[in-house]
Every structure is written in structure tokens, then in C-alpha cells.
Amino acid sequence: MIGYQLVQDQRLKLAITPELKQSILILSLSSYELMQYLQEQAMENPVLELAYRRDTGAYGRNRSTGKQVMQDPYWNVKQSQDTMEARLQSQLRLLPLPAEVYRAAAFMAGNLSDDGYLEITVADVCTEMNVTEAIVLKALEQLQSLEPAGIGCRNLRESLLLQITRDPAPVPYAYEIVDGYLPDLANGSLGRIASALRIAREQAMMAVQYIQSLNPRPGLSIGVFEQQYVVPDAIVENHADSFTVSTYPSSLPKLTISSEYRDWVHLRQSAEASSYLNQCLKSAQWIVRSVELRKMTLMKVIYAMIEEQREFLTDGVKGLKPMTLSRIAGKLDMHESTVSRAVHDKFLLTPHGVFPLKYFFAAGLSTSDGSCASSRKVKARIKELIDSENKSRPYSDQKIVDLLFSEGVRLSRRTVTKYREELKILSSSSRRRTI
């Protein structure tokens, strides 16, 4: 027979209070997000004030209410320009197209890569737009007729052919070379191309030079890349034998508790008003403490990071060492998640420019002397090697592996290829230039 009974069970349970959640949120916010958050809190909480700062001009006073408010530094940012999709659609609207053709062309205009290449197939467009293949091909033809020439292509060959076709005075044999001998062109087999087309080597050379003058990435000429505006959270300055870390003047707002409302809390009022003001006062005090704790935590993390990356201050990216979140967390006796929140969307002004804090964390690669090199340092060295190479005989990925090995860095060819692609550098065959 099943019965019911009452028993006592003692357990330990971690409860996250709303105040603690708010403190965690404030730690993870970027400086700009924190400004917006505090502005919202100051508007809702009459006890919390954003203090006037005459040194940076970051704050002002509302003439109607007299309350001090923060002026958003991003108000001075220029208006964003039209994107590639918007520019192409503005051209499409000028064409007398049937509604279905326009819709399909506009849809494909929104599915172009930054280089201007169509990233979806004709079959996918038919499925998504529920139209026939004939309509999609007609729409693609209209899209490829827009400016710049080569836009909406599906591969490099098609892009170059579109540009040659629309050129009123193309170099002879350029179309034939791109159409049938593009792999030979990439490999620099000029003699084979001349022999196949039965033309002089000089004619093939002129055609190749013309092809190389075409734009393999037509979308970049009209694409708009939004510039990132950031307010550094801290400044690090290098001295002879030491360094200093300080907060950026306008990155952290100065908070105060309204003395007028603080005095009202102690006056005899209705129970409802007294309860409301007490709640606002406690909330404002917690926000002030949380912002101050954020500042202290951030300064500790940055100082520990720069201690590990001391050589960066003098040598730049070349001086970066492998560093992980767990290493900094162990050094400060913090939880790794706390360090992660502290560096999230935070920026540091250094002698070498402004860097996100996450930039200083990178995996380590083994070297011949048993030490480790930062992956960012290795990427910078790969870029240096490619920038200094002979453009008529560029380094292959295997050659870069050999050069790095001679410098004591051991990498596989696959890793070099991965780093080169992350740096957005073309392969050796695409970098080759005929002299």
C-alpha cells in the first residue's frame, strides 16, 4: 500500500539573485552598450544620476529638466552608405521587367557574396521563389547586365567573360583564352596557350596582360563595408622598465546618487512613496557598485594580460605569445567565465593601435627550440613572406612551410593554407604576375 509522508531534506543550492544577474550583465557589456544601459537606468530611476564631466565633454545638462544627461559620442558618426544589394536593386527598378523576373533578380541580388558572386544555384532560386527555370535565367541575365560588369557571376570564368563581352574594345584572343584555357593561364603556361590558339607569343602576352587588368571581384567596387567605431575601455602605456594601465577618459560614465532624493528617503512620507524611494536608492547603489566592480575586474585582467604580453608593447604583433583564458584566470584566481565576460567586446588602446582584448588570446605553435609561438605571430610572418616574394615566382604553401621551418616554426602545409585563407590571400597560382 502506497502512502504519503512528510520528510525534511537539507540541500545546498546556489541561487542567482537579480542583483547578481545585473552585475554579470554589466561586466559583459561593451563600453558603448554600458552607456546606453546606464542612460536607460537613469531615466527609470530618479535617484541615479550621470554626473557632469567638464574635462571630456561627454555629458551635458537637459535644459528643460535640469538633469544631467550623457551625450552619445556615436551621434557624430556619418550616415551609412547603401549596400551592394540596395545599389543593384535601385538599378533593377529602372528596368522594364515583369514582376516575377524582378522579384527573382532582386532575390539573387541579396544572395551575392562580397566579391559579387552568386552563392546559390538556379535550382535553389526556383524552389525558394516558386518560379520556373526560364524566369530565373532571364532574371540572372538582367542581374548580370548591371554595373559593375561581371556582377552576379557564378564563377571566375563567367565574371571575366562578362567583362570582356561588355568591353567595347577588348584585346584580341582574350575571350578565347578565358573561355578555353583558364587553367593554363593560372599556371602561367603562356607557350601552350599560344601554340593552341596558333598565335604569336607576343599576342598571347598582350591578351594575358589585358585579362590580368580585369576585376576578379567586381562586388568589391560597390560593396560597402561598415566601419567599426569603438571607444577604448583602457589605455596601456609603455615606459622604460614598466607599463601603466588606465581607463579611457570617456569610456566609463561617472555615476552619482542624487543627494536630493537621498534626503527625501529620510523625510516622513507616505508608506508607498517611502517604499518606492528606498527601492530606487538600493537599485542605484547596486548599479554604482557593479560599475565600479566592472572597472576593477577589467583593470586586473588587462594588467595580467599585458604582463604576459610584455613584448607586444615594444615589438607589436611579432612579440605576441600564446595565451589562454585559463592562464589569466589562474593567475588572478578568477573563474574562466569571469575573464571571458571581462574581455568580451572590450578594446585596448596600445602604442600599436586599438585592439580587441580577445586579440591577445591565441593558441601556441611548437618551435624547434621547444618554445611556443603565437598563431597570430605566425600569420603576421606568413603575410610578410608573401608581401616580399617575387610576384613572377610566388611562394607556394609548401615553400612557406619550408621557410617557416628554417626559422624554427613547425607547421603542416594544410595549416599554412588555412592561415593564408584566413588572411584573405590568394593561392600562389592566382598571385603570379607575368613580367
VENPE-V375068 format. One record per run of one state. SS is the DSSP state (alpha for helix, beta for strand, coil for the rest). FROM is the first residue (numbers start at 1). TO is the last residue. If there is no record, write none. Layout:
SS/FROM/TO ; SS/FROM/TO
This chain:
coil/1/17 ; alpha/18/28 ; coil/29/30 ; alpha/31/44 ; coil/45/47 ; beta/48/50 ; coil/51/58 ; beta/59/61 ; coil/62/67 ; beta/68/70 ; coil/71/72 ; alpha/73/76 ; coil/77/83 ; alpha/84/92 ; coil/93/98 ; alpha/99/109 ; coil/110/111 ; beta/112/112 ; coil/113/116 ; beta/117/118 ; coil/119/121 ; alpha/122/129 ; coil/130/132 ; alpha/133/143 ; coil/144/152 ; beta/153/153 ; coil/154/155 ; alpha/156/166 ; coil/167/173 ; alpha/174/180 ; coil/181/181 ; alpha/182/187 ; coil/188/189 ; alpha/190/197 ; coil/198/200 ; alpha/201/212 ; coil/213/217 ; alpha/218/221 ; coil/222/233 ; beta/234/238 ; coil/239/242 ; beta/243/247 ; coil/248/254 ; beta/255/257 ; coil/258/258 ; alpha/259/265 ; coil/266/270 ; alpha/271/308 ; coil/309/311 ; alpha/312/319 ; coil/320/322 ; beta/323/323 ; coil/324/324 ; alpha/325/332 ; coil/333/335 ; alpha/336/343 ; coil/344/346 ; beta/347/350 ; coil/351/352 ; beta/353/356 ; alpha/357/360 ; coil/361/361 ; beta/362/362 ; coil/363/363 ; beta/364/367 ; coil/368/371 ; beta/372/374 ; alpha/375/387 ; coil/388/390 ; alpha/391/393 ; coil/394/396 ; alpha/397/406 ; coil/407/408 ; beta/409/409 ; coil/410/412 ; alpha/413/422 ; coil/423/427 ; alpha/428/431 ; coil/432/435
